[in-house]
């Protein structure tokens, strides 16, 4: 999750610094893809946490 969070920050930084329309589109799509991956990882972590809460070691 840390790696994905860092990647998302890089994408947002790059998006703020581009002026070429094609690159703007690219970074918007990349931000959406990385955001979806981050959301997926958060859901996986939540499921693991819930599973552990129900069945601690």
N, CA, C and O atoms as CSV, one atom per row, in Angstrom:
chain,resi,resn,atom,element,x,y,z
A,1,UNK,N,N,0.820,-1.187,0.000
A,1,UNK,CA,C,0.000,0.000,0.000
A,1,UNK,C,C,0.868,1.257,0.000
A,1,UNK,O,O,0.530,2.254,-0.639
A,2,UNK,N,N,1.974,1.200,0.713
A,2,UNK,CA,C,2.869,2.359,0.751
A,2,UNK,C,C,3.378,2.683,-0.649
A,2,UNK,O,O,3.397,3.842,-1.062
A,3,UNK,N,N,3.787,1.652,-1.369
A,3,UNK,CA,C,4.294,1.853,-2.734
A,3,UNK,C,C,3.221,2.482,-3.632
A,3,UNK,O,O,3.508,3.391,-4.411
A,4,UNK,N,N,2.008,1.996,-3.517
A,4,UNK,CA,C,0.916,2.528,-4.327
A,4,UNK,C,C,0.582,3.958,-3.919
A,4,UNK,O,O,0.310,4.797,-4.777
A,5,UNK,N,N,0.600,4.245,-2.621
A,5,UNK,CA,C,0.370,5.609,-2.152
A,5,UNK,C,C,1.434,6.568,-2.655
A,5,UNK,O,O,1.133,7.690,-3.061
A,6,UNK,N,N,2.687,6.113,-2.626
A,6,UNK,CA,C,3.782,6.936,-3.155
A,6,UNK,C,C,3.616,7.162,-4.655
A,6,UNK,O,O,3.839,8.263,-5.157
A,7,UNK,N,N,3.224,6.109,-5.359
A,7,UNK,CA,C,3.011,6.231,-6.810
A,7,UNK,C,C,1.885,7.217,-7.116
A,7,UNK,O,O,1.970,7.994,-8.067
A,8,UNK,N,N,0.849,7.177,-6.314
A,8,UNK,CA,C,-0.272,8.098,-6.507
A,8,UNK,C,C,0.174,9.543,-6.294
A,8,UNK,O,O,-0.237,10.436,-7.034
A,9,UNK,N,N,1.002,9.769,-5.299
A,9,UNK,CA,C,1.514,11.124,-5.049
A,9,UNK,C,C,2.369,11.599,-6.226
A,9,UNK,O,O,2.286,12.763,-6.618
A,10,UNK,N,N,3.175,10.726,-6.780
A,10,UNK,CA,C,4.002,11.073,-7.939
A,10,UNK,C,C,3.124,11.434,-9.138
A,10,UNK,O,O,3.388,12.406,-9.846
A,11,UNK,N,N,2.082,10.641,-9.353
A,11,UNK,CA,C,1.173,10.906,-10.476
A,11,UNK,C,C,0.524,12.280,-10.308
A,11,UNK,O,O,0.460,13.055,-11.263
A,12,UNK,N,N,0.042,12.585,-9.103
A,12,UNK,CA,C,-0.590,13.885,-8.873
A,12,UNK,C,C,0.412,15.028,-9.047
A,12,UNK,O,O,0.063,16.079,-9.585
A,13,UNK,N,N,1.641,14.833,-8.599
A,13,UNK,CA,C,2.674,15.858,-8.796
A,13,UNK,C,C,2.946,16.072,-10.280
A,13,UNK,O,O,3.064,17.208,-10.738
A,14,UNK,N,N,3.043,14.989,-11.019
A,14,UNK,CA,C,3.279,15.096,-12.463
A,14,UNK,C,C,2.107,15.784,-13.156
A,14,UNK,O,O,2.296,16.597,-14.060
A,15,UNK,N,N,0.906,15.451,-12.725
A,15,UNK,CA,C,-0.281,16.055,-13.327
A,15,UNK,C,C,-0.297,17.573,-13.126
A,15,UNK,O,O,-0.742,18.311,-14.004
A,16,UNK,N,N,0.177,18.026,-11.996
A,16,UNK,CA,C,0.209,19.464,-11.713
A,16,UNK,C,C,1.244,20.201,-12.554
A,16,UNK,O,O,1.160,21.418,-12.715
A,17,UNK,N,N,2.211,19.479,-13.086
A,17,UNK,CA,C,3.318,20.119,-13.777
A,17,UNK,C,C,3.293,19.992,-15.298
A,17,UNK,O,O,4.217,20.459,-15.964
A,18,UNK,N,N,2.271,19.380,-15.854
A,18,UNK,CA,C,2.226,19.220,-17.306
A,18,UNK,C,C,1.256,20.218,-17.925
A,18,UNK,O,O,0.275,20.630,-17.306
A,19,UNK,N,N,1.559,20.592,-19.166
A,19,UNK,CA,C,0.683,21.497,-19.901
A,19,UNK,C,C,0.252,20.902,-21.242
A,19,UNK,O,O,-0.706,21.376,-21.853
A,20,UNK,N,N,0.942,19.885,-21.692
A,20,UNK,CA,C,0.611,19.215,-22.953
A,20,UNK,C,C,-0.693,18.433,-22.776
A,20,UNK,O,O,-0.781,17.589,-21.884
A,21,UNK,N,N,-1.699,18.695,-23.600
A,21,UNK,CA,C,-3.001,18.026,-23.430
A,21,UNK,C,C,-2.933,16.503,-23.405
A,21,UNK,O,O,-3.645,15.868,-22.628
A,22,UNK,N,N,-2.090,15.912,-24.241
A,22,UNK,CA,C,-1.981,14.450,-24.246
A,22,UNK,C,C,-1.411,13.934,-22.928
A,22,UNK,O,O,-1.843,12.894,-22.433
A,23,UNK,N,N,-0.451,14.647,-22.361
A,23,UNK,CA,C,0.118,14.233,-21.083
A,23,UNK,C,C,-0.866,14.446,-19.943
A,23,UNK,O,O,-0.895,13.666,-18.991
A,24,UNK,N,N,-1.665,15.489,-20.034
A,24,UNK,CA,C,-2.704,15.706,-19.027
A,24,UNK,C,C,-3.664,14.529,-19.025
A,24,UNK,O,O,-4.002,14.001,-17.966
A,25,UNK,N,N,-4.105,14.115,-20.211
A,25,UNK,CA,C,-4.990,12.951,-20.310
A,25,UNK,C,C,-4.323,11.703,-19.750
A,25,UNK,O,O,-4.942,10.930,-19.019
A,26,UNK,N,N,-3.058,11.517,-20.099
A,26,UNK,CA,C,-2.323,10.346,-19.622
A,26,UNK,C,C,-2.293,10.302,-18.100
A,26,UNK,O,O,-2.590,9.266,-17.505
A,27,UNK,N,N,-1.943,11.404,-17.472
A,27,UNK,CA,C,-1.837,11.428,-16.013
A,27,UNK,C,C,-3.199,11.321,-15.340
A,27,UNK,O,O,-3.300,10.773,-14.243
A,28,UNK,N,N,-4.241,11.832,-15.972
A,28,UNK,CA,C,-5.580,11.659,-15.412
A,28,UNK,C,C,-5.949,10.175,-15.399
A,28,UNK,O,O,-6.436,9.667,-14.390
A,29,UNK,N,N,-5.722,9.486,-16.503
A,29,UNK,CA,C,-6.024,8.053,-16.562
A,29,UNK,C,C,-5.134,7.256,-15.611
A,29,UNK,O,O,-5.590,6.304,-14.978
A,30,UNK,N,N,-3.873,7.646,-15.515
A,30,UNK,CA,C,-2.970,6.955,-14.597
A,30,UNK,C,C,-3.408,7.177,-13.148
A,30,UNK,O,O,-3.376,6.247,-12.342
A,31,UNK,N,N,-3.812,8.390,-12.818
A,31,UNK,CA,C,-4.282,8.683,-11.459
A,31,UNK,C,C,-5.511,7.839,-11.130
A,31,UNK,O,O,-5.630,7.316,-10.022
A,32,UNK,N,N,-6.414,7.707,-12.082
A,32,UNK,CA,C,-7.612,6.892,-11.866
A,32,UNK,C,C,-7.232,5.428,-11.640
A,32,UNK,O,O,-7.764,4.780,-10.739
A,33,UNK,N,N,-6.322,4.911,-12.451
A,33,UNK,CA,C,-5.910,3.510,-12.320
A,33,UNK,C,C,-5.223,3.255,-10.979
A,33,UNK,O,O,-5.519,2.266,-10.307
A,34,UNK,N,N,-4.324,4.126,-10.595
A,34,UNK,CA,C,-3.604,3.937,-9.331
A,34,UNK,C,C,-4.565,4.112,-8.150
A,34,UNK,O,O,-4.451,3.407,-7.148
A,35,UNK,N,N,-5.502,5.044,-8.267
A,35,UNK,CA,C,-6.504,5.236,-7.210
A,35,UNK,C,C,-7.355,3.983,-7.033
A,35,UNK,O,O,-7.671,3.589,-5.910
A,36,UNK,N,N,-7.718,3.370,-8.138
A,36,UNK,CA,C,-8.513,2.140,-8.056
A,36,UNK,C,C,-7.700,1.010,-7.411
A,36,UNK,O,O,-8.238,0.229,-6.626
A,37,UNK,N,N,-6.408,0.924,-7.741
A,37,UNK,CA,C,-5.551,-0.090,-7.125
A,37,UNK,C,C,-5.430,0.152,-5.632
A,37,UNK,O,O,-5.476,-0.790,-4.841
A,38,UNK,N,N,-5.274,1.417,-5.239
A,38,UNK,CA,C,-5.167,1.765,-3.820
A,38,UNK,C,C,-6.455,1.397,-3.078
A,38,UNK,O,O,-6.408,0.858,-1.973
A,39,UNK,N,N,-7.595,1.690,-3.689
A,39,UNK,CA,C,-8.881,1.342,-3.084
A,39,UNK,C,C,-8.999,-0.169,-2.926
A,39,UNK,O,O,-9.469,-0.654,-1.897
A,40,UNK,N,N,-8.577,-0.908,-3.938
A,40,UNK,CA,C,-8.601,-2.368,-3.869
A,40,UNK,C,C,-7.747,-2.874,-2.708
A,40,UNK,O,O,-8.176,-3.743,-1.948
A,41,UNK,N,N,-6.541,-2.327,-2.575
A,41,UNK,CA,C,-5.650,-2.748,-1.492
A,41,UNK,C,C,-6.220,-2.402,-0.123
A,41,UNK,O,O,-6.078,-3.178,0.822
A,42,UNK,N,N,-6.865,-1.243,-0.011
A,42,UNK,CA,C,-7.508,-0.877,1.254
A,42,UNK,C,C,-8.610,-1.870,1.611
A,42,UNK,O,O,-8.737,-2.280,2.765
A,43,UNK,N,N,-9.402,-2.251,0.619
A,43,UNK,CA,C,-10.466,-3.232,0.864
A,43,UNK,C,C,-9.889,-4.575,1.287
A,43,UNK,O,O,-10.432,-5.235,2.173
A,44,UNK,N,N,-8.790,-4.984,0.658
A,44,UNK,CA,C,-8.139,-6.244,1.040
A,44,UNK,C,C,-7.625,-6.174,2.476
A,44,UNK,O,O,-7.785,-7.122,3.245
A,45,UNK,N,N,-7.017,-5.065,2.827
A,45,UNK,CA,C,-6.505,-4.895,4.190
A,45,UNK,C,C,-7.646,-4.905,5.201
A,45,UNK,O,O,-7.517,-5.486,6.279
A,46,UNK,N,N,-8.742,-4.276,4.865
A,46,UNK,CA,C,-9.904,-4.257,5.757
A,46,UNK,C,C,-10.453,-5.664,5.949
A,46,UNK,O,O,-10.806,-6.043,7.066
A,47,UNK,N,N,-10.529,-6.439,4.874
A,47,UNK,CA,C,-11.011,-7.816,4.984
A,47,UNK,C,C,-10.099,-8.642,5.876
A,47,UNK,O,O,-10.571,-9.433,6.693
A,48,UNK,N,N,-8.787,-8.459,5.722
A,48,UNK,CA,C,-7.841,-9.183,6.579
A,48,UNK,C,C,-7.996,-8.771,8.037
A,48,UNK,O,O,-7.968,-9.610,8.937
A,49,UNK,N,N,-8.159,-7.487,8.256
A,49,UNK,CA,C,-8.330,-6.985,9.617
A,49,UNK,C,C,-9.613,-7.550,10.229
A,49,UNK,O,O,-9.612,-7.990,11.379
A,50,UNK,N,N,-10.704,-7.537,9.466
A,50,UNK,CA,C,-11.973,-8.082,9.949
A,50,UNK,C,C,-11.855,-9.571,10.233
A,50,UNK,O,O,-12.383,-10.062,11.231
A,51,UNK,N,N,-11.167,-10.286,9.360
A,51,UNK,CA,C,-10.970,-11.715,9.535
A,51,UNK,C,C,-10.166,-11.989,10.802
A,51,UNK,O,O,-10.482,-12.915,11.549
A,52,UNK,N,N,-9.145,-11.202,11.042
A,52,UNK,CA,C,-8.317,-11.377,12.231
A,52,UNK,C,C,-9.119,-11.038,13.486
A,52,UNK,O,O,-8.969,-11.701,14.512
A,53,UNK,N,N,-9.962,-10.019,13.414
A,53,UNK,CA,C,-10.767,-9.632,14.580
A,53,UNK,C,C,-11.728,-10.752,14.959
A,53,UNK,O,O,-12.010,-10.950,16.141
A,54,UNK,N,N,-12.237,-11.490,13.964
A,54,UNK,CA,C,-13.167,-12.574,14.229
A,54,UNK,C,C,-12.452,-13.836,14.733
A,54,UNK,O,O,-12.991,-14.591,15.542
A,55,UNK,N,N,-11.220,-14.047,14.232
A,55,UNK,CA,C,-10.465,-15.255,14.583
A,55,UNK,C,C,-9.036,-14.914,14.953
A,55,UNK,O,O,-8.124,-15.240,14.194
A,56,UNK,N,N,-8.800,-14.267,16.097
A,56,UNK,CA,C,-7.418,-13.933,16.485
A,56,UNK,C,C,-6.597,-15.193,16.716
A,56,UNK,O,O,-7.132,-16.264,17.004
A,57,UNK,N,N,-5.298,-15.040,16.585
A,57,UNK,CA,C,-4.416,-16.203,16.764
A,57,UNK,C,C,-4.461,-16.662,18.157
A,57,UNK,O,O,-3.787,-17.630,18.511
